[in-house]
Each structure stands twice: as structure tokens, then as C-alpha cells.
């Protein structure tokens, strides 16, 4: 009975994890360009320009995906001090999903004093 319960829990966890990661596959460049041209999302360049105003770093990786009908950029940045961070930007406006959740290295108006 314990084995059956453990197996059921494992299958449920596998099903839930597959649903959690049911995100749109990577879009071809021309599809992304159509989204930008139509005004559905901001370009990655625009979003990075906004981000550079308060978070200075080198872009390591960027992904665009849709989750719950919302487009977002998932960015991986290497900051000046060598820290690697993940940031999630709302692709419709190029802004972080939550200013409060930014790492301490990324605060509005702080980079000017460094």
C-alpha cells in the first residue's frame, strides 16, 4: 500500500511539474519581430535600455515566453561585481515584474553613485 501511495504521489508530482513548465516554446525571430511590430511587446533592446538605467550588467541569456497570456522576458545577467542574477521583465512594457524583488545591486537611481 505504501508503494502504491508513493507511486501515486510521484505520478502526481510529475504531472504537476509538466504543467508548471508548459510554457510556449522558443519563438522564431520573425514571430518575435511581428509581436514587436504590432505593439504586443517591447523589443529586447528597448527593455535592456530601460534596465540599464538602474541595473548595470552583461546579458548572458534572454528568453521570451508567454505564461498565463502574459509575455515576459527571462534574463540572466552578470553584474559588475561578478554576481549572476535572473530578472523577469514584463515584455509588454519592458519593466521588471516587481521593483521590490530586484536584487540589491539593481535599484533605481543607485547606479549613479557607484
C-alpha positions, 0 to 999 in steps of 0.5 A, a space after each residue: 500500500 505504501 508503494 502504491 501511495 508513493 507511486 501515486 504521489 510521484 505520478 502526481 508530482 510529475 504531472 504537476 511539474 509538466 504543467 508548471 513548465 508548459 510554457 510556449 516554446 522558443 519563438 522564431 525571430 520573425 514571430 518575435 519581430 511581428 509581436 514587436 511590430 504590432 505593439 504586443 511587446 517591447 523589443 529586447 533592446 528597448 527593455 535592456 535600455 530601460 534596465 540599464 538605467 538602474 541595473 548595470 550588467 552583461 546579458 548572458 541569456 534572454 528568453 521570451 515566453 508567454 505564461 498565463 497570456 502574459 509575455 515576459 522576458 527571462 534574463 540572466 545577467 552578470 553584474 559588475 561585481 561578478 554576481 549572476 542574477 535572473 530578472 523577469 521583465 514584463 515584455 509588454 512594457 519592458 519593466 521588471 515584474 516587481 521593483 521590490 524583488 530586484 536584487 540589491 545591486 539593481 535599484 533605481 537611481 543607485 547606479 549613479 553613485 557607484 
